[in-house]
Amino acid sequence: MAGRRSGAGQHAERINAAADLAAAGLPPAEAARVLAGRFAVSARQARRYIDQAAAGGRVEVPDARVVFTVKLPAALAGRVRAYAREHHAAISAVVARALAEFLDRGHRDHPGG
């Protein structure tokens, strides 16, 4: 699919592959050819992956994202939106962080638990 951008996971996977090729001693031009063939990207894009790997090394591959629908009281949803806007963050990022922090605390603050 020409013109389609890779997701964050694919991007990280490609940079890590480029870093692996560099670590194996492949010259950048050859590594770019290998990446272009492996991931069906242009030689120019493969070279960008090589350059990013050279500048920063391997990168963390983010967890896959899934849609998770919940119903919230309107006032709470409004507060979440306002917080996200104020902090220049995505609503999903705000909710994910809040839930992770809540779950990391365990049951000690859980009502009835």
C-alpha positions in Angstrom: 0.0 0.0 0.0 2.0 2.9 -1.3 1.9 6.1 0.8 0.7 4.3 4.0 2.5 5.1 7.1 3.7 2.4 9.5 2.4 2.3 13.0 4.6 2.9 16.0 5.2 -0.8 16.5 6.2 -1.3 12.9 8.4 1.8 13.0 10.2 0.5 16.1 10.6 -3.0 14.6 12.2 -1.5 11.5 14.6 0.7 13.4 15.6 -2.3 15.6 16.2 -4.4 12.5 18.4 -1.6 11.1 20.3 -1.5 14.4 20.8 -5.3 14.2 22.1 -5.1 10.7 24.5 -2.3 11.7 25.7 -4.4 14.7 26.3 -7.3 12.4 28.7 -5.1 10.5 26.7 -4.5 7.3 27.6 -1.2 5.6 24.7 1.3 5.5 24.0 0.9 1.8 23.7 -2.9 2.0 21.7 -2.7 5.2 19.2 -0.3 3.5 18.9 -2.8 0.6 18.1 -5.6 3.0 15.6 -3.5 4.9 13.9 -2.4 1.7 13.4 -6.0 0.6 12.4 -7.3 4.0 9.8 -4.6 4.8 8.8 -3.7 1.2 9.7 -0.1 1.6 11.6 2.3 -0.7 15.4 2.4 -0.5 15.0 6.0 0.7 12.7 5.0 3.6 15.1 2.1 4.5 17.9 4.6 4.7 15.9 6.7 7.1 15.6 3.7 9.4 19.3 3.1 9.1 20.0 6.7 10.0 17.6 6.6 13.0 19.2 3.5 14.3 22.6 5.0 13.9 21.6 8.1 15.8 19.8 6.4 18.7 20.3 2.6 18.5 17.5 0.2 19.3 14.1 1.5 20.5 11.4 0.1 22.7 8.5 -1.5 20.8 5.3 -0.1 22.1 2.4 -2.4 23.2 -0.3 -2.9 20.6 -3.3 -0.7 21.1 -6.9 -2.0 21.3 -10.2 -0.2 21.4 -11.8 -0.5 24.9 -15.1 1.2 25.2 -16.4 2.3 28.6 -19.3 4.5 29.7 -18.5 7.3 32.1 -20.6 9.9 33.8 -20.7 13.0 31.6 -19.0 15.1 34.2 -16.1 12.7 34.6 -15.7 12.5 30.8 -15.7 16.3 30.6 -12.9 16.4 33.3 -10.8 13.9 31.4 -11.2 15.9 28.1 -10.3 19.1 29.9 -7.3 17.6 31.6 -6.1 16.1 28.2 -6.5 19.5 26.5 -4.8 21.4 29.3 -1.8 19.0 29.2 -1.7 18.7 25.4 -2.2 15.0 25.6 -4.4 12.5 23.9 -7.5 11.4 25.9 -6.4 7.7 25.5 -2.9 8.5 27.0 -4.5 10.3 30.0 -6.9 7.4 30.7 -4.2 4.7 30.1 -1.9 6.5 32.6 -4.6 6.9 35.2 -5.7 3.3 34.9 -2.1 2.0 35.1 -1.5 4.1 38.2 -4.7 2.9 39.8 -4.0 -0.8 39.0 -0.4 -0.5 40.2 -1.6 0.6 43.6 -3.4 -2.7 43.9 -6.4 -3.3 46.1 -5.4 -1.2 49.1 -7.5 1.8 48.0 -10.2 -0.2 46.3 -13.6 0.3 47.9 -14.7 -2.9 49.6 -11.3 -4.6 49.0 
